């Protein structure tokens, strides 16, 4: 028995050694889904959004659609909170979303059993994928807002994990922009009309923190979770979240809503958590690709990200989520959406796709309309244009990450004009535009880092071109499409666009076609010639040789200190940090 007790005491330590590290997460791309709305328990299961009730999705039904997620090229999934939630009907519907936690140490029976969650974890890991679960522990939910001993004992049917009034902050409404108020007041104060109170836990209390850190270490050991998305990060202290994630021995990505990257960045670092959600990038992409603002907005974001995030390569990039309008509800132009998607995948950081983007769902302007049942859209078709584009972007990102430092860098503006921007990231030159689906025109990007007189290829369309003797590349916009240019040498190493690096030990030479032609005499007008000479595992371009310049953008190594309650908003965009009290 003593040996068994000793073994059980080591389980948290085993979690520490087995959990995926931040460096391992950096290369991953994440598919975010709502457990209740992703896959149905049976065909033609009805789901009325306005009712805000459970529609039947479970951990087992997620397993049944893992092939679909893998076909999109994702190697990590992020699921809804698994914790026990408020039961029954309220003024705001039921807790199908998982954010009305009553006891994080117990599972939500609507999503399945202990065995079901373990089965999902096993199925995900058997495919080489990572599992991220959402956790909502800033508050506990109740239909009563009283903190009396009697009320806490009976609230939520007696299900609350914490029943001592001393474990909660007193009821008060948040004064947005005041950090102290944001961390001690309630996101939803409740009312007398069957409303939902989100009673703020005193996570700075040793007793509360002790219970939660003990729970999370055991949770990781029990279910093999690789990472957490931490709900309401800015409403809890950095110290608590740092200790919580350290106890889990697992990667943590925090939700700091608002477009202030300086404020969000203050939560990331050695004394905070490893990652935060890139809301400021989301707003920048909406401004440029949905609202038609100048590409200077993206340039501003990139400069601020490099300055404000401890490690921008660990920031998650997304166009929408369960709390935000779907991007496609803001514009019907699929070319603009494609440019935005490419930015989220190719700039740097971890791309996150909220379920349904791949099916072009466009009617989700606000909660609850942005929480659709995916089974009502195209029957999980894998042949749509956006589905294929996302799958290709995942392939491009993964392939480039295997041949260099792509995952350890972020993009940097090389050139821009009002509607167009050229971003250099390692071997790739990323061209984005908000000209829209009918947009045409040309743009010469001067002195790229692709090399002089280089044969290049667009990894999105596999169209070929070449740089001139100064390394400049002429871009021809067709229907407002983005492009991602690399040298043919890099494309061969990455095995993209049907190009492969030769492994033959026999030396061979083969001319490469460029535009307008790449054969014949090097001195011919407007012609370049390039010859691939391969031997063993190497390949060398001669003639029109391309010298690819590797660009390594340094990751910050300084610790960003926490901001005060009166921290000044910085940057070109100064949108409020306010996050409306969401009634999830």
Residue, then its C-alpha position, 0 to 999 in steps of 0.5 A: x500500500x505504501x508503494x502504491x501511495x508513493x506511486x500515486x504521489x508521483x503522477x503529477x511529476x509524470x505529467x510534467x515529463x510527458x506533457x507537450x512543451x511550448x516548443x513542441x506546440x509552436x509547430x502545431x496548427x489547431x482546429x477549435x471546435x465546440x463539443x456540443x456543435x461539432x458532430x451529431x449523435x445521429x444523422x439529421x439531429x436538430x439544433x435550434x440556435x436561438x434556444x441555446x440548448x444542448x444539441x447532442x455533440x459528445x467526445x465520442x462523436x468527435x472521435x467519429x470525425x477525426x478523419x475530417x480534421x486530419x484531412x484538413x491537415x490539423x495536428x491539434x484540436x481544441x475542445x470545449x471545457x470538460x468540467x461539470x456545468x450549471x444544469x437546467x434552463x436559464x434566461x440565457x439557455x443551457x450550458x452547452x458551451x461549457x463555460x458555466x463551470x460549477x465543479x472543474x473536478x467533475x466531468x460534464x455528463x452531456x459530453x460523455x463519461x470518464x471512459x469517453x474522454x480517455x478514448x478521445x485522448x487516446x484516439x487523438x494521440x494515436x494519430x500524432x495529434x495534440x489535445x487541448x481542452x478549454x478551462x473556465x476557472x475564473x468563476x463558478x456559475x449559479x442562478x443565484x448571486x447570494x454568497x451566503x453559506x446557505x445559498x452556496x450550499x444549495x446553489x447549482x443544485x449543491x454542485x459548487x466546488x467551493x461553498x465557503x463565502x471566503x472563497x469568492x470576491x464580493x459581488x461587484x460590476x467590472x469597471x472596464x480598463x481598471x485591471x484591479x476591478x477586472x480581476x476581482x469583480x464579476x463578469x456577470x453579476x446575475x439578477x432575480x430573473x433566472x439570470x446567470x451569476x459568474x461568481x468570481x473565485x478568489x484565485x489569489x487565495x492559497x486554499x482556492x489555488x491549492x485545490x485548483x492546482x491539485x486538480x489540474x495536475x491530476x487531470x493531465x495525468x488522468x486524461x493525457x491532455x497536452x495543453x489548455x486554453x485558459x478562459x478569462x486570463x486577464x481576470x486572474x493574476x499572472x502568478x496564479x496562472x503561472x503556478x496553475x500551468x506549472x502544476x499541470x506541466x502542460x502548455x497554456x494559452x490564455x484568453x486576453x480579449x481586446x486589441x491591446x497587444x501590450x496588455x496581452x503580452x504582459x501575461x506572457x513570459x517566464x512569470x506568466x503563461x507561455x501563450x496568449x490568444x492573438x486578438x490584436x491580430x484578429x482585429x487587424x485582419x478584420x480591419x484590412x480584409x473585411x473593412x478595407x483599411x490600409x495594409x499599414x494596419x497589418x504592418x503596425x500589428x507586426x511591429x507591436x507584436x515584435x515589441x510587446x510579446x515575449x515570444x510572438x511565435x507562440x501567439x495563436x492567430x485566428x479570424x473568429x471564435x465562439x465569442x466573435x462574429x464569424x469572419x465570413x459574416x463581415x464580408x462575402x468576398x472569398x478572395x478577401x477571406x483567403x488573404x486573411x486565412x493566409x495571413x493567419x497561417x503564414x505570418x508566424x505563431x500558431x494558426x487556429x481555425x474555428x470550426x466551420x470556416x472550412x465550410x464557408x459558414x457565413x451566418x454567424x454574426x454574433x452569439x448564438x448564431x456563431x455556434x452553429x451545428x456543423x452537421x447542417x453544413x455540406x455534410x462534412x464535405x472535403x471537396x470545397x475550395x476553402x477546405x482544400x486551401x486550408x489543407x494546403x496551407x497546413x501542408x505548406x507550413x508544416x513542410x517549410x518548418x521541416x527545412x529551416x527555422x520557419x516555426x521559430x520566426x515571424x514575418x517582417x514587412x518588406x514592402x507595402x502600398x495601400x492595398x498590398x503588403x509583402x512580408x518576408x518570413x525565412x525563405x517565404x515571401x508572402x504577398x497579401x492584398x485587399x483588392x478583393x475578388x475582382x482586383x487586378x494589377x501589378x506590383x514590383x516588390x523591390x530587392x526581395x530576399x529570394x535572391x537575384x535572378x532566381x527561379x521562384x514558385x508560388x506555393x499556393x498556385x504553383x505558378x512559376x516566375x523569376x526575380x530580376x538581377x536586383x532580386x525584385x519580383x513582379x507580382x501580377x494580381x489575378x482576382x485579388x489572390x494572395x501568393x507565397x513565393x519561395x525559390x524552386x530549390x526551397x520548394x524542392x526541399x519541401x517537396x511542394x508543387x510536385x517538386x522533389x529534391x534528387x537523392x540520386x548519387x548520379x550527377x545530372x543536369x536539367x534546365x528549369x523553366x522560368x518566365x518567359x523562358x529559361x532555356x538557351x543562352x544566358x545572354x539572351x534578352x529577358x531570359x535566364x537559365x538555371x541548371x540543377x546539379x544533384x549529387x547524393x542528397x544535395x542539389x545546387x543551382x548553377x547558371x541563374x543561381x538563387x541565393x536564399x537569404x535566411x531571415x531570423x527575427x529574434x525572439x524577445x528574451x526580456x521579461x515584460x512586466x505586468x501592467x498597472x490598472x492605469x496602463x496607457x494604451x499604445x499603438x496605432x489602434x487603441x480599441x478598448x480592452x472591454x469585453x462585454x459580460x458574455x452570457x454564454 
